[in-house]
Amino acid sequence: MRRAIFPDLEGVSVFITGGGSGIGAALTEGFLEQGANVAFVQRSDATGFCDEMETRHGARPLFIACDITRIDALRAAIGRAAEAHGDPTVLINNAANDVRHETLAVTEDFWDENQAINLKPYFFAAQAVIPGMQRAGGGRIVNFASVAYMMGIGEYPSYAAANAAIVGLTRAQAREFGASGIRANALAPGWTMTQKQIDLWVTPAKYEAFLARQCLPRPIVPEDMVAPTLFLASEASGAITGQCLPVDGGVVVTG
C-alpha cells in the first residue's frame, strides 16, 4: 500500500502502546515508513515482529515489554524511549482489551481491571510525556477510542464507558495543554478485522449484520487506521485538536 508522506514525522520520537500486534503493529510500521523513531510497549513478546520490521524497512522499532496496568512500569518504559530517541513528541495510546461481558455479571474487581487497561494508562502515559512535549515546544497525542460507545453496543459496557471517557479526556487535554503547542485528538475505529477479532468474535452472521451498517461495503482492516493516525500526528492537522475522528466505514454520523 502506498501512503502519503508527512515529512515532519521523519526523525520524530513516537511512543505507541500495544504497538506489536493488531492495529498497533500497523501503526508501528506506518510510522517507520515515515522515518520516525518508534518505541512501543506490550506484554507479549514482539521480537519476531521487530525482526520483520527491520528486514522490511531497515529500521528497528524499540520494543519494551510492559504491562501497562502497572503505571510505574509504563513510566519507566517511556523513560527508556526518551533515552533512546529523545523525549516522545508523538504519543499513540492504542492498547485496549474489548473482552465481551454483561452488566449483571460484572464484579467490582472486573470493572477495576477493565478500566486499568482501557482508560487509566491513557491518562498516565500522557502525564509522563507532556513535560517533554512542553520542553520541545509542542507535541501530538492520539487516543484510540471506539465507535462502540457511540453506537450503544451492549456487549461490553465497561469498555464502552472507558471509550466515552477517552474522548472526554482527549478534549480536556486539548484545552489544558493547547497553550503549550500540544494537540490531542481521538480516533474511533469501527469493527476492525484484526486477527484477535477474527479468532474470538467474528461470526458470519455478526459480520454481515455489521457490514450492512457501514456505508462502505467492505471490511475495515488495521491498515485503515494508519493514514488517519499519521495525519493527526503530523502538522498536516496543525489546527485540529480536541476532536474525535470515527474511522468506521460510515457507521456513525457526527456533526
Secondary structure as UniProt FT lines:
FT   HELIX           7..9
FT   TURN            10..11
FT   STRAND          13..17
FT   TURN            18..20
FT   HELIX           22..33
FT   TURN            34..35
FT   STRAND          37..42
FT   HELIX           47..57
FT   STRAND          62..65
FT   TURN            68..69
FT   HELIX           71..85
FT   STRAND          90..93
FT   HELIX           103..105
FT   HELIX           108..118
FT   HELIX           120..136
FT   STRAND          139..144
FT   HELIX           148..151
FT   TURN            154..155
FT   HELIX           157..177
FT   HELIX           178..180
FT   STRAND          182..189
FT   HELIX           195..200
FT   HELIX           204..213
FT   HELIX           222..225
FT   HELIX           226..233
FT   HELIX           235..237
FT   TURN            238..239
FT   STRAND          244..247
//
